Amino acid sequence: MDAQDDHVWLRRYRPRASDLIGERVLVTLTGPGTDDPAGAVRDVLGEEDPLAARLLGGLAPRLGCPQVRPLLLHWATAVESRPGLRWMWEAKELLTEEAVEVIPDVLRELAAHRETAIRRSRAYSETVFLRKSTATTLRGVVWTCELIDEPWVVPLLGDVAVTTGTGIGGSGAHARSELLANAAIGVLARHGGLEVVAQLARVQAKARKKTILTAVNRTLAEVGERAGLSPEQLLERSVPTFGLGPDGTRTEQGLCLSLDGRITFEGRRTIPKSVDRELLAEFRATAKQLRKVLAAERFRIERALATERVWPWRDVCAYYLDHPVTGASARNLIWKVLDGPAGLPVRMDGEWELTDPAGRRVRPSPGTPVVLWHPLAHSAEEVRGWRDHLVANDLRQPFKQAFREVYLLTPAEERTRDHSRRFARHLLRYGQAKALLSERGWTGLSLGHWGWLYGSGVSEATKELPGGLTAHWDFHLDEDSIDRDGGGTVSICVSGDLHVTAEGRRVPLAEVPPLTLSEALRDADLAVGVTSTGLDPEGHGEYWQSYGFGELSETAEMRRDVLARLLPRLAIAGRCTLSGRFLRVEGDLRAYRIHLGSGNILMEPNDAYLCIVPGGGGDQVFLPFEEDGGMLSVILSKAFLLAADTAITDPSITRQLR
């Protein structure tokens, strides 16, 4: 270790003064008489992580002033898992107006903070979110919010819980700081009231660490019990409206906030300087919260579809169709009377009705039980009718409903009885697959080349399913990628069997409710379809060849179904035909076959491979849903490009064509 490394080690591991001499002595030494407030702050926070450095750079004069410094030192003693009565009493005694003003600025910095790679020596670097000393002090800041009655407290604690409760990069089964996430959730729990529910829903939609989700669910259950509601009822009754009217907009003094978060002034995107700046700041803060709640609501409604939740019609009208935020998703979905007809919501004479593709209408009575329509339970003819109706009327659903993939038991799965190998033996980009599965509620996937003896070469992703069932999907390392990974990280993993258990025993797949099994397999298909190395534009090898041009999965078959409906509406319709696994495009220079699963391209007449790396643009084509992974959009953009192949100027492509 050279001198530079010695210096880094010393700065990282030296004890803080507060650890050595105690809080009370430190208060005396750095009391109001000191002329170096930044020095006092530096001793409490240190400078070992970027957030501490940023707080020192921007907020040190306010945190270290005589009115706040004693409370800052008290925050550094927040070493227990939850605040005791004495700790809270002392915080209340030390809380000043100046402290109340600086706390939201500290928490906004925390909510916006992300992990950073820090080089510790010439040969070693690490990814850091927060050092323990910084996290401990910030936990004290979070606890103190329990004493403050200001409108910013609940939404800002929600922001902190989402940031700290999600994993590195915003996803994964771990948390950036479980310590701070639990602190924020705990304060929200003790705050109580329906206003905390929307923030807890955001955490529920993003976090995947089991302990954090358990804390959220426990808090929702407690709040719901006090209100006499189930957690799901509580969530739907507490979605904020953000002041939006029935048309999904809020207008004030010429400013207009739209449901998608856009802010305009008298119809223009440019906001003049004469606009009330405080009102504009409020609109911008509201737009930020609105976008977060919209994503959480989409997640919540899709989960209800997958779990066959039943509502009375009056609740659907009140908390979904009439709600200015939730209604943006709910009004474009197909609802079904239990054991009765289905339809899209239409408002007639002030009441909601359901209308089917043939124009038949039904007005359910308030207590009529309804569910979200799922294609699994309906005939192929009815499913085709709904798909044609959506495309013909340019109706876009917030997620795949009419075009949702259905996964029925195959003969192979009937033979294996208690496990499926339908999505086994795929080479997946590990980090991307882990993030995607985490977003869809799977936890526990953890692979690493370090410690083979400790089982890091194999892992299992699990997901809690309705009815006390749990899905398990096996993964192991791709041994061929070990040398190129470096540093013990994993770049490629291999998928294995998928099975379902109940109370620790395997359940035959035929005994799993069909919709439950279908949704679990859909997650697996989505993970493969988005993260397979067979999608790599410049791939090679046997797996790349078999996946990139092989048989279509259910997701790819659905893509083919959508294209069959879209092609007649496109400007390039005369140049395109669907042929088996491919979309064939007739250019002026050549004809091309685009694989509907991978988007890979073969050129006729000799099936030469054409490498095109998807860009960020492309032709905008109406799609009847927001497709997971975006492969349909990629295929269409390639089709438009190749239909006009003589106009291509990119040398990396023209060189291959000619």
N, C-alpha and C positions, 0 to 999 in steps of 0.2 A: 504494500500500500504506500503510494508516494505522498508527498506533502499535500497535494490538492485533494486526494482521497481522504487524508486525515482530517482536513478542514471540513469536508462534506459530512464525514462521520460524526465529528464533534458537534456540528450545528444540528444534526438530526437527533442525536441521542443525549445531548446535555439536558439535565433536569431544569424545569422552570423554577424561578425564584419562589413562586407560590407553592410549589411542591415541597420546597426545602424549609421555608420559614413559616408557612401557614398564612391563611387569609387575613387574620386579624392584624398580625404584624405588618403584612404588606399594605393593608389599608392605611396604617399609620405612616409607613415610609413613603407612600405615594398619595397622600391626602391632598387637600386643596392647595397646600403651599407649593407643590411642585410646579415648575414652569415647563415640564416636558410631558404633556399628556400622551403623546405618541409613544413615549418610552414605557409608560404604564400599560398601554394597550399591547405593545409588542411583547411585554413579559407574560401577559395572559394568553395571547393568541399564538405567539411565535411567528415564524415566517416560513414554516416548512411546507405549506401547500399554497397554491395560487389564490384560493379564496381568502385565506388569512392575509396574504400580501395585498390583495385588492381592498379588503376592509381597512387595512392600515393606510393604504394610499388615499382612500376616499373618505373614510368615516372616523379616522383616528382622533381628530380634534373634537368631534362630538362625543365619541365613546369615552375619551379620556378627560373630558371636562369635569370639574368638581361635582356637578349635579348628577353625572351618570357613572363616574368611576367607581364609587362604592358598589353599585348594582352590578357593574361589569365583573368586579372581583367576586361578588356573590354568585354570578352565573357560572364562574369557573368551578364552583363547588357542587355542581349538579351531577354528582357521580353515581347516584342511586338510579334504579330503573324507573322510579316514579317519585314525584316530589312529596316529601313529608309535610306535616302541618307546620312544623317549625321553619322549614325552608320557605314555604309559601308566606308565612307570617313575616319573615325577614324581608322577602322580596317586596311584599306590600309596603313595608316601612321605608324601603329604599326607592320605591318607584316614584319618579318625578315627572313633571310635564316634559322636560327635555328627553327623558328616557322613552316616554310614550311616543315622542316624535321620531326618534332615531330607530326604534325597534322595527317598524315596517320597512325601512330602508335596508336594514341588515337582512331581514327575511327575504326581501326581493332579490338581493344579491345571492342568497342561498338557493332560492328557487330557480334562478337563472344559471347557477353554477353547473359545470359539467367536469367530468374527470379529465386529467391531463397526464400525458407521459412526461415524466421528469427523469433526467439523466443524473444518476448518482455517482457514476465514475466513468472512466473511458470505456469500460466493458459492460456496464450494467445500467439499466434504466427500469423504472417501474411506473405503473399507471396509478395515479393517486386521485381520489375524490376529496377526502378530508383526513387530516391527522386526528388522532384520538383527542388531543387537547382542544383542538378547534371544535370538534363535534360535541365534546362535553360542554364547552361554553355556549355553543349554539342551542344545546338542549335546554340550558337555563333560560335562554331568550324565548324559546318556544313555550316553556312552562309559564313564564311571566305573562304570556298572552291571556292566560286564564283570568287574570286580574283586570283586563282591559275591555271596556265596553265600547268598541268602535266598529263601524261597518266593514272595515278592511280585515278584521281578525279572521273570520271564518273562511273567506275565499283565499286569503294568503296562506293560511295553514293548509288548505287543500292543495295549493301549488307546492308547498314544501313537502307534503306527504307524497305527492305524485313523483316529484323529482327524486327524493331520497328513497322511496319505496320501490322504484324500478331499477333494473340492473344496468350494468355498463352499456352505454349506447342506447339506453332507454328501453331495454327489453331483457329477457332472460329470467331464470328462476331465482336469481339472487337479488339483493338490494344494494344500492349504492351506500346507504347508511341505514341499517335496520334500527339503530339507536334513535336517529332523528325521526324516522317514519313513525315508529311507535310513539314517540313523544308527541308528535303532531296529532296522530289519531287519538291518543289519550286525552289531549286537551279538547278535541272536538267531541269526544264521548262525554266528558264532564260538562261541556258547554250545553249539549243536548239541543232539542228543538228540531223542527223540520228543516231549518236552513242548513244544517250540517249534512243532510242526507245527499244532496247533489254533489258535495265534495267527496263524500265517501264513495259514491258511485263512480266518480272519476278514478279514485284509487283502485277500486274493484276492477275497473276495466283495463287498467294498465299494469298493476303489480301482479307478480306471479309467485312471490315467496310465500310459502304456506303460512308461516307465523303471522305475516302481515295481513293476509287475506282472512285468517281466523280472527284477528283483532277487528278488522272491518266488519265481518259478518256478526261478530258478537255485539259490536256497537250498534249496528243496524237493528239487531234483534231487541236490544235494550230500548232503543228509541221507539221502535215499533210497538213493543209491549206497553210502554207508557201511553202510546197513542191508540192502542187497541187494533194494530194493523200488522200484517205479515211484512217481512222485509221487502218483498216485491211490491206489495201495495204501498208501502212507505216510499219506495223509490219513485213510483209513478206519480204519487201525489205531491212530491216535493221538487219537481223539475221547475227551475225558475223560468219566468216568461221574458225576463230582461226588458220589460216594458214594450214588447212587440205587440202589434195589433193582429187581428185575424188574418191580415194579408201578409204577415211576416216581416213587417217593417215598423220602425219607430222614427217619427219625424218631429223635430223640434228646432225652431229658429232657422229653418232652411236646411239643417243637417238631417240626413236620412241614413239610418242603420238598417242594412238588409240582413236577411237570415243567414246568408253566406259570409257575413262579417265585413262586407264592403261598406264603406262610408262615403257618401256623396253629398254635394251641396247643390241644391236645386237642379239635380240630375247630372251634375258634372263631377268627375273624379278629383279635379283640382279644388282644394279647399282654400278660399281667400283668407288673408291675414286678419280681415275684419271680424271673422267668426270668433265668438266667445271661446277663449282658449281653455277655460275650465270645463266648459261643456264638451269641447272637442276631446279633451283628455279623458273625460268620463266615457264618451262614446268609444274611444279607442280601447279603454280598459274593459268595457262591456263586450266589445267585439272579440277580444282575446278570450274572455270567459265563455262567450257564446260558442266559439269554434270548439272549445274543449268539451262543452256539454253536448253539442251535436254528435261528436264522435262517441261519447259515452252512451248516448241514447241509441245510436245505431247498433252498438255492441249489445245493449240490453235487449232490444227488440229481436235481434237475430237469435240471441240465446233463448228467448221465449218461443221462437219458431222451432228451435231444435229440441226443446223440452216439452212441447205440446201443452203449453199453459192454456188454461181456460179462464175466460172473463165473463161477467155479465155484460150485456150490450151497453148498459148505461155507463159502465166504467170505461169501455172502449171509446164511447163518444166523448165523455168528460175529460179523460186524461190522455187520450191519444189523438183522436180526430179533431177535437176542438182546440187542442193545445198548440200555440203558435210555434213552438220549437219541436216537440215530439211529433206533431202532425205533419211536419215536412217529410218524415219517413213513413208514418202510418197511413197517410192518405194515398200513397202509391203502392200499397200492399193489398193482397187479396185476403179478405176475411171470410170465414165460413161459419154458418150456423151449425152447431154441433148436430150431426146426423141430418143436416139439411143443406140448402143451397149455399153457393159461394158467390162473392162479387167484390168489385172495387167500390169504395165508398163514394157516394154522390150525395150532395146536399140538395134536398128538395123541400120547398115550403118550410124552411127552417129546421128540418129534421134530416138525419142521416139515413140513407138507404144503401143497399148493396145491389149493384148492377152487373150482370154477367155479360159475356161477349155478344150474346144475342139481343141484349137490351132488356131482358127480363129483370124486374126489380122486386125486392122484398124489403119491408121495413120491420126489422125484429122488434119485439116488445122489450121494454127496459131490462127485464130480468132474464131474457133469453141467453143461454150460454153460447159463446162463440170462441173460435180458435183461429190462429193463422193457418191459411191453406198451405198444405205441403204436397208436392207432386207424388210422393211415395204412395199416398192413399187413394190415388185417382187413376182413372183409365187413361190410356195413351191418347185417346181421342179428345178427352177433356183437357189434358195437358197441352196438346197441339193447339187447341182452340185458344187457350190463354196466351200461348207464346205468339201466335199469329196476331192476336188482338193487341198485345203490347207493341209489337214492331209496327203494325199498321197505323197505330195512333201515336207513335213516338213517345210512349210512356216509359220512363226510366225508373227502375226500382232501386232503392238504396243498397240492396244486396241481392244476390241470386235467390229468387223465390220461384217464379214460374220456370226459370231456366236452371233450377237447382239440380245438381247431379244426384242420382239415386243409385245406391249400392245394395244390390240384392245378393244373397248367398250364391256362390258359384259351385259347380260340381266339385271342384278341388277343395273348397272350404267345407263342403258336406263330408268329404272323405277325411279331412284332417280333424273334424269335429270341433275341437276347442281352440283352434288358432288359425289365423289367416296368414298366408305368405304372398298375398296379392301385391303388396308393396315392399317386399323383401329384395335384398341383393341390389339395391340402388346405391350409387355413389353420390353423396350429397355434400354440398358445401356446408361444413359443420356449423360455423357461426351463424350463417343465414338461416339454416334449418332450425337451430335452437331458438333464434329470435322469433321466427314465424310460429313455431309451435307454442312458445311462451305466450304470444299474443292471443292464441286460441285456447288458452287455459291448460296447456300441458306443462308439467313441472318435472324436475329431477334429472334432466339430461345433463350429464357432466362427463366429459372425456378429456384425457390428457396423456401425453407420452411419459410424463413423470410418474414414477412409482407403479410400474406394471404389477408389482407384487401386491399392491393395495387395490387392484381391480379397476384402475382408471382406464384400462383398455376396453372395457365393456361398460355399458350403462343402459338405463331404461327411462323412457319418458312415460309419465302417467297422467291421466286426466279423470277427475271425478265425473261420473255420469249419473243421470237420473235413476231413481230407484235403488240407491245404495250400490251401484255398480262402479267399477274402476277399469278403465282401458289401460293396457300396458303395451308399449312398443319398444322392442329391443334395438340397440345400436352397438356397433363395435368399430374399432379403428381400422382404417385402410392402411395396411402395413406398407404398401408401396409409397405412401406419402410421407413416411416418417423422416426420411433424409431431407426433404425439401421444406418441412415445416419449420424446424429450428426452434430453439428456446422452449421446447416442451409443449408448444401449442399444437392445436389440431386444425388442419385445413379441410380434410376430407373424412367423412365417416360413412359407414355402410349400414343401411337399414336392415332390420331383421323381422322376426315374426311379430304379429299383433294379436293379443288375446285379452279376454275380459274376465275379471274376478268379482266375486261377491263374498264378503267376509273371509277373504284369504283363500278361497278355493276357486279353481277355474270353472267358468260357466260355458257349457256347449254353445257355440255361436247360434244355433237354431233356437235356443231358449232366450237369447237376448232380444228385447223388443226391436222389431225391424227398423223403426226410425232412429232409435238410439245407436244401433250398430251402423246404420247408413251414415249418420253424422260423424261418428268416430272415423270410419273409413274415408269419409270426405276430407277430413283434416289431413290424413296420411297422403291422400292423392294430391292435395294442394301443396303439401310440403315437398313432395317429389317433383311436382310440375313446376315449382318455382325455383327450387334449389339444386336440382340434378346437374351434375357435371356434363350430362348429355346436352345441356343447353349452351355450353361454351362455344362461342363462334369459331374458335380455332382449336377445337378439341381433336382428339385422336384416340385410337385404341378400340378394343372390342366393345366395351360398354358404351362408349360414345357413339359408335356406329349403330349398335342395337337400339339404344334409346332414341337417338337423333332421327332415325328413319324407320323405327319398328312399329309394332301394333299400337293403336291409340288407347289411352286410358279413358275412363268415364268423363273426365274433365275435357279431354281433347275431343271426344265424341260430341259432347255438348257444344264445343266450339264449332264443330262441323254443322251442327243443327242450326246454330245462330247464323253462320255464314250462308247457309242455304236460303235463309229468309232475307239476309241483307244484300246479297249480291245483285238481285234484280234492281235494287234502288241505287246502285253505285254508277258513277260515270264510266267506270272501266268494266261494266258488266259484260260487254261484248268480248272482252279479252280474257275472261275468267271462267273456269269450270271446276267443279269439285270432282275429284277422281280418287276414290278410295281414301287413302291416308293423306292425300295432298290437295292443295289448291293449285291448279295449273294456271299459269299466267302466260299469255302470248305476247311477247315483245316484238320489236321490229328486228332486233339482232338475233334473238334466240327465244326459245320457250323455256319456262322455268316451273319447277314443282316445289312448292313450299310445304314442308311437313306440318301438319296441323297440331302436332304435339310439341315439337321442339322449335318450330320456326326455321329450321335448317333448310337450305335450298340446294336442289340439284338442277343442273342445266342440261337440257336436251341438245343433241341426241345421245351424248355419251355419258350422261349422269355425272358430269364433273361437278365437284362441290364448289359452291359460290359462297364465300365468306363476306357477310355484311354485318357490321357491328351496329346494333340499333342505336339511333340517336335520340335526342330529347324531343324532337319535333315530330312531324308526320301529319298526314291528312286527318282532319277531325271528322270522324264518322259517328253518327248516332249509334249508341249501344243501349240495349234495353236494361242494362244493369251496370254497376261499377265493378268490372271484372277483377278478381283476385289475381295479382301477378301481372296483369296487363298484356298477356301473350296474344290475345285476339287483336289488340291495337297494334302490336308489333307486326303480326302477320299482314294486317291490312296496309300498314305503312310500307312494308316491303312490296306488296302487290302493286300499290300505286307507283312506287319507284320503278319497278321492273316493267310495268306496262308502258312506260315511256323511257325505255332503256337507252334510246339514242340521245336523250337529254341529260344523261348522267355524266357528270364532270369529275367526280371523285376518282383520282388516279388509282387508288387501291382497289376500286371496283372495275373500272374500265380495263385495267391491265388483265383482269381475270376474264372479262367478257370477250376480249379480242385476241 
